[in-house]
Amino acid sequence: MWGWYPKSKPRRPAHGIQAKTGRGQFGKTWWASRWIAALERLVDSGRLSRGRSYARSGQVLNLDIQPGRVDSHVQGSRPSPYKVRIEIEPLNDKAWNKVIDAMAAQALFAAKLLAGEMPPNIEEAFSAAGVSLFPQQRADLATDCSCPDYSNPCKHIAAVYYLLGEQFDEDPFLLFRLRGRAKDDILAALRARRTAEVASPKAKSKQRAPAPAPAEKFTPLAESLTNFWSGADLTAVHFDFTEPEVDATAVKRLGEPEFWKPGSEFLNALSRAYAAISQAALEQVLGE
């Protein structure tokens, strides 16, 4: 039949990046899901399906994540891989300073980020600065692929986008890097702000002095000899033993001390030690 061409099949590369998500929705964490949701608002379902198939079969050969840009090569049906580029405008220094100020103002934000975790409501810090962490509209993303498909985004771009979501699952700081700030820069700025806040005389002056405790009235010993050894009623006393939200908060907030030998994992070692101590204490309490 004239005008009919057999459907091309992609070549299977030997060393492609194969998605960890075999079935179901890409992105285990909320931030990866939000990233992928931005793509799914822009691309039709057919290309999304083929993009997921490409991601799962290892057609994507590399992911190079830089501030404002992701470069990749995707193996298609032709011998030479296609070049894929995804761009999103990085936040400028002024916006990032506002975001970090908002992060530092929330002790839990700072503690979790310094512990390498992404707070579930981190978007509040970006909203406070008048910016967004995730792309919100089509104009926020610029995508390009060297394939002959006239549609943009194509399935090759979709495959890269899905794998980016998995990369953000593993390391949420890559998302910050894409928006213009490296992990070390953010953590250093957070430590500096939190340390300055604690040491600031102005901050201390704003704190109200605690009200003096009322003088306690003690019963003279001579009047309580009959029931002195009976003790008090402790049935109303309650103790709550729970694991901390972030282990080794103070250590992670202050960073490595100057005397620590470079190259050894100070934060990881101390975090494991604190976690083990907490777990042993809980087991001791619960076991009694």
Secondary structure, DSSP 8 states (H G I E B T S, - for coil): -TT----------SS----S--SS-S-SSHHHHHHHHHHHTTS-HHHHHHHHHHHHTT-EEEEEEETTEEEEEE--SSSS-EEEEEEE----HHHHHHHHHHHHHSHHHHHHHHTT---TTTHHHHHHTT--SS--SGGGEEEEESSS--SSS-HHHHHHHHHHHHHHHH-THHHHHHTT--HHHHHHHHHHHHHHHHH-HHHHHHS-------------GGGSGGGTTS----TT--------SSTTHHHHHH-S-TTS-TTS-HHHHHHHHHHHHHHHHHHHHHH-
